[in-house]
Amino acid sequence: MPRRWVVLVAALSLSIGYGAARLQAEHRLVTSGEKNTVQVAGGALSALVQVRSRIPRHLRQPGGLRTEIGSGFFISKYLILTDDHVVALASSISVRLRGGKLVKAQLQAANPGLDLAILRVNAPAPKALRLSSSRNLLPGEKLIVLGNPYGIPNFIATGVLSAVARAGSPGAGVGGALGKLLMTTAAVLSGDSGGPVLDSSGRVVGVVDADLGAPLLVPGAQIGLAIPSSTVRGELAKLHLPRPSS
């Protein structure tokens, strides 16, 4: 068989194989909820980053790690949104992009009272997420949390909006000005802080802040806390930074 026909047949086989694998994967999605979760999360993960904060020795907790890991996500071409408590003690900050590339980051702005921070990187965003209004959220709505718990990349958790209420600060000296927070049954674990909380349309309605059990030392609380996107949008406007909106 001529070489060009061999190449054509090989390419056709790969195409058919990919199509069959995709069709098989789609057939595994039984419910509309599964399909929505896969679609929304798959479309947003490229904007998610892992935030790596180098902590000076004198500021580490006993037994604390040299590098602490959190999450964040692109809100514009070069700007990343995360939590202030993720980077507050850092002597240097770097972020790992979806493809695994590690780039340096600079702290652009921070508001410890609202536990928000903006990082700037020189690498362009593969995708930026849009901040929607959180004012019209209803209890029972599905929420999707993206993050890097315990350093595991591209982690997806789902749950519902359980309540919008006041809760304790995520840590000493941060979050003191936060009012009501989104409370969700979606798992929020160490390393998720700063990650996006999405609605079923793929819009950001919150920023992961903490697990209610952590500051209150309540084992198994399983209540995730997130900063409402409407609070974030207002802060971005005050900082004269781009306010992505739907």
C-alpha positions in Angstrom: 0.0 0.0 0.0 1.4 3.5 -0.9 2.7 5.5 2.1 0.1 8.3 1.6 -2.7 5.7 1.8 -1.1 4.2 5.0 -1.1 7.7 6.6 -4.7 8.4 5.5 -5.9 5.1 6.9 -4.1 5.7 10.2 -5.6 9.2 10.5 -9.0 7.9 9.7 -8.7 5.1 12.3 -7.6 7.6 15.0 -10.6 9.9 14.1 -13.0 7.0 14.3 -11.5 5.8 17.6 -11.7 9.3 19.1 -15.3 9.6 18.0 -16.2 6.2 19.4 -14.5 7.0 22.7 -16.4 10.3 23.0 -19.7 8.7 22.1 -19.1 6.0 24.8 -18.3 8.6 27.4 -21.4 10.6 26.5 -23.5 7.4 26.8 -22.2 7.0 30.4 -23.9 10.3 31.3 -27.4 9.2 32.3 -29.0 12.3 33.8 -29.2 15.9 32.7 -27.5 16.9 35.9 -24.4 14.8 35.0 -24.3 16.2 31.6 -24.6 19.8 32.9 -21.8 19.2 35.5 -19.4 17.7 32.9 -20.1 20.5 30.4 -19.8 23.4 32.9 -16.8 22.1 34.7 -15.0 21.1 31.5 -15.6 24.6 30.1 -14.2 26.4 33.2 -11.2 24.3 34.3 -8.8 26.0 31.8 -9.2 29.2 33.9 -8.4 27.5 37.2 -4.9 27.8 38.6 -3.0 26.4 41.5 -1.6 29.2 43.7 1.7 28.3 45.5 2.8 30.6 48.3 6.3 30.4 49.7 6.1 31.0 53.4 9.2 32.4 55.3 10.4 30.1 58.1 9.6 32.6 60.9 6.0 32.8 59.8 5.2 29.1 59.4 3.1 27.3 61.9 4.8 24.5 63.8 5.2 21.7 61.3 3.9 24.0 58.6 5.0 23.5 54.9 7.5 25.7 53.1 5.0 26.1 50.3 1.3 26.4 50.9 -1.2 25.6 48.1 -4.5 27.3 47.3 -6.6 28.0 44.2 -7.5 30.9 42.0 -8.9 31.7 38.6 -8.4 34.1 35.7 -10.8 37.0 35.6 -9.0 38.8 32.7 -6.1 38.2 30.4 -3.4 38.6 33.1 -5.3 38.9 36.4 -6.1 36.1 38.8 -8.6 36.2 41.7 -7.9 34.3 44.9 -8.3 34.7 48.7 -6.1 37.0 50.7 -5.4 34.3 53.3 -3.9 32.1 50.5 -1.1 34.7 49.8 -1.1 37.0 52.9 2.1 35.5 54.4 3.9 34.7 51.1 7.4 36.0 50.4 6.9 34.9 46.8 4.0 33.6 44.8 3.8 31.4 41.8 0.8 29.8 39.9 0.6 26.6 38.1 -1.6 26.8 34.9 -3.9 24.1 33.6 -1.2 22.7 31.3 1.3 22.4 34.2 3.4 25.5 33.4 4.6 27.3 36.6 4.8 31.1 36.3 5.7 33.8 38.8 2.9 36.0 40.1 2.8 39.5 41.7 0.3 40.7 44.3 -1.7 43.4 42.4 -4.2 44.3 45.2 -5.7 42.8 48.4 -8.5 43.4 50.8 -7.9 41.3 54.0 -11.3 42.4 55.3 -13.1 40.7 52.5 -10.4 38.0 52.1 -9.8 38.9 48.5 -6.6 39.2 46.5 -5.7 39.9 42.9 -2.5 38.5 41.3 -0.9 39.5 38.0 1.0 37.1 35.8 2.8 37.6 32.5 1.3 34.5 30.9 -2.0 35.1 29.1 -5.1 33.4 30.4 -6.2 30.4 28.3 -9.7 31.5 29.5 -11.2 34.0 31.9 -14.4 33.4 33.9 -17.3 35.8 34.2 -18.6 37.0 37.5 -22.4 36.9 37.6 -24.6 38.4 40.3 -25.2 36.2 43.3 -28.2 38.3 44.5 -30.8 36.1 42.9 -29.5 32.7 43.9 -32.1 30.4 45.5 -31.6 27.8 48.2 -31.4 24.4 46.5 -29.6 25.6 43.3 -26.8 23.4 42.2 -23.3 24.8 42.7 -20.1 23.5 41.3 -16.8 24.1 43.1 -13.4 23.9 41.3 -10.1 23.8 43.2 -6.9 22.0 44.1 -7.5 20.2 47.4 -4.3 18.8 48.9 -2.6 19.7 45.7 -4.8 17.5 43.6 -5.3 19.5 40.3 -8.6 20.2 38.6 -10.8 18.8 41.4 -14.6 19.1 40.9 -17.2 19.0 43.6 -20.9 19.6 43.4 -23.6 20.4 46.0 -26.4 22.8 46.5 -26.8 26.3 47.9 -27.9 25.5 51.4 -28.2 29.1 52.8 -26.9 32.6 52.6 -25.9 33.6 56.2 -23.2 35.0 58.4 -20.4 32.8 59.5 -17.1 33.0 61.3 -13.9 34.4 59.8 -11.7 31.9 57.9 -8.7 33.0 60.0 -7.2 35.6 62.3 -7.0 39.0 60.7 -8.8 38.1 57.5 -12.5 38.2 56.4 -13.5 40.5 59.3 -15.6 42.7 56.9 -17.4 39.8 55.3 -21.1 39.9 55.7 -23.3 37.0 54.6 -21.6 34.1 52.8 -22.8 31.4 50.5 -23.1 28.1 52.3 -23.0 24.9 50.3 -23.0 21.2 50.6 -20.3 21.0 48.0 -17.0 19.7 49.5 -14.6 22.5 50.3 -11.2 21.1 51.3 -7.7 22.4 52.2 -6.3 23.9 49.0 -9.7 24.9 47.5 -9.6 28.4 48.9 -9.8 31.0 46.1 -11.4 28.7 43.6 -14.5 29.5 41.7 -18.1 28.5 42.6 -20.2 28.1 39.5 -23.9 27.9 38.8 -25.4 25.6 36.2 -24.8 28.2 33.5 -21.1 28.3 34.2 -21.0 31.7 35.6 -19.1 32.5 38.8 -21.4 33.2 41.7 -18.9 32.9 44.5 -15.2 32.4 45.5 -14.4 29.5 47.8 -13.4 30.9 51.2 -13.3 28.1 53.9 -14.9 25.1 55.4 -17.1 26.0 58.3 -15.6 23.2 60.4 -12.1 24.6 60.1 -12.4 27.9 62.0 -14.9 26.4 64.4 -13.0 23.2 64.9 -16.1 21.2 64.2 -15.1 17.8 62.7 -17.2 16.7 59.8 -19.1 20.0 59.5 -19.2 19.6 55.7 -20.4 23.1 55.1 -18.5 25.0 52.4 -18.3 28.8 52.6 -17.9 31.1 49.6 -17.7 34.9 49.2 -20.7 36.0 47.1 -19.8 37.2 43.6 -21.7 40.4 44.1 -19.3 41.3 46.9 -16.4 40.5 44.7 -17.7 42.6 41.8 -18.2 45.6 44.1 -14.6 45.3 45.4 -13.2 45.1 41.9 -15.0 48.3 41.0 -13.4 50.1 44.0 -10.0 48.9 43.0 -10.6 50.1 39.5 -9.9 46.7 38.1 -11.7 45.0 35.3 -15.0 43.6 36.5 -16.0 40.6 34.3 -19.7 40.3 34.1 -22.2 38.3 32.2 
